[in-house]
Amino acid sequence: MSSRRDFLKTSSLIGFGLTVPTFLGRTAFAAEPAGKAGAKDTILVVVQLTGGNDGLNTVIPFADPDYAKQRPTIQIPKDQIRKIDDSIGLHPALDGMAGLLQDRALCVVQGVGYPNPSQSHFRSMDIWHAASIKEQLTEGWIGNALKQKPFGAFHVAAGNESAPLALNGAPARVPSITSIEDFQLRMSATGGKDGKAQKNLIENAAKMPTSQPSLLDFVQKTALNTYASSQRLQEVAKNYQPKEAYPQTGLATRLKLAAQLIDAGLGARIFYVSIDGFDTHANQGGVAGAHANLLTEVSGAITAFFKDLAARGQRDRVLVMTFSEFGRRAHENGSKGTDHGSGAPMLLVGGKVKPGLVGKHPALTNLEMGNLKHAIDFRQVYASVLDQWLGISSAKVLGEGFKPVDVFRS
């Protein structure tokens, strides 16, 4: 395969007077064309909340008197909480998510974590990325999933953000992109007759008959598909009109790009985005403040993304899954913030999720060194997504069997 990629880069692209764009060079054309069988299957969008999201002020046990005792200054008043049932509710900044719950498109998985939780950002994030608690972690759960089914995937990055460990190990490197322009095939001729000549050269060369249906045939077809895909994406970028208004935030911009790529029909089925800033040790705030602002961005972006794609007939095809490397401690600290904790909720958004609460909220009277205990291993959620959503054996990806959590409608 490596010789094929090397030959492809030199013979197919450079030979036609093209420079290799970041996306094409890194994936070596691994993504399947949209017309191929299986290219329109379910899609997973992972949203990473970097820094350790405070789960207790995200999914709130407002009926528990110990909640107010643990958080004298950063508690959320009962009358402002978006109720899920008579005892649990969402932070008011998650108003869009509350609307998705009413639309039966939000599943809240409570008390998620793993045994002997690490309080280190780096170690704990690596554990979530690799879906393993081994000492040496080099491959990610998504990368391993792509070994089982090598369909297209994208890391929609913020600036120069590095690709996450979760994507390591894939057969072809998952590209990090920041805009549609990352996909452009840039010709050495800028336009006019020379540009048209190069365009004709690509198309004619790709259509030439060949007596050996091996490497040359692969190069010819790939050149045309690459050129056509690039052209199609430019049209998508130019003509894309969201069916739902996206907020003017970084996360919303990244999810809008993911929506454009999904709408373009490239065959990619996994998208990975992140938002940083959840390490709220000081001045976290309650109804308003730093944490509320982060939740507002998350809720607004995901809600707009889901509604946009749902209006395009893709409601039942898309699943959004949020996670953070750990939650925060139950009791607020002396700086009116919260310190590193453990068990926390995961949010799943999609037309096929089981709406409402899954699992019990961690008890505030049974803490472990001040931390909320987890009851659901995060790999159980991964197992559900792999087995029931992506159609990939979770046992092969996770290395052992984890009982899936009931997060999808039957």
Secondary structure, 3 states (H helix, E strand, C coil): CHHHHHHHHHHHHHHHCEECCHHHHHHCCCCCCCCCCCCCCCEEEEEEECCCCCHHHCEECCCCHHHHHHCCCCCCCHHHCEECCCCCEECHHHHHHHHHHHCCCEEEEEEEECCCCCCCHHHHHHHHHHCCCCCCCCCCHHHHHHHHCCCEEEEECCCCCCCCHHHCCCCCCCCEECCHHHHCCEECCCCHHHHHHHHHHHHHHHHCCCCCCCHHHHHHHHHHHHHHHHHHHHHHHHHCCCCCCCCCCHHHHHHHHHHHHHHCCCCEEEEEEEECCCCCCCCCCCCCCHHHHHHHHHHHHHHHHHHHHHHHHHCCCEEEEEEECCCECCCCCCCCCCCECCCEEEEEEECCECCEEECCCCCCCCCECCECCCCEEHHHHHHHHHHHHHCCCHHHHHCCCCCCCCCECC
